[in-house]
Amino acid sequence: MRIKKNDIVKMIAGKDRGKTGKVLRVLPKDRKAVVEGLNVVKKHTRPKREGEKGQRVEIPRGVTVSNMALVCPKCGKTSRIGYKTTGKIKVRICKKCGSEI
Ligand SMILES: [Zn+2]
């Protein structure tokens, strides 16, 4: 997975195209990531007991990773991710400005 938690991503396809958000969680098995404020599903819960109110809960759903591009924190542009190995550590680099992400 190229996308990691706390990354800022921009949607490049799908219904949220053009929007940006922070990655809250990655779901490697589904190749999806949960992005703050994107693909939010509103769920209504019924009151379970008398005197309780029904609630609306907003649940962000996973978005397919191939629909998003990483926004580089250094240059602020959406960028392809490259990899660089320094010693034994593999780091992600921004292909536009070359800085580590
Ligand atoms: Zn960059």
Residues whose N, C-alpha, C, O or C-beta is under 5 A from the ligand:
A	BS01	ZN	C72 K74 C75 C94 K96 C97 G98
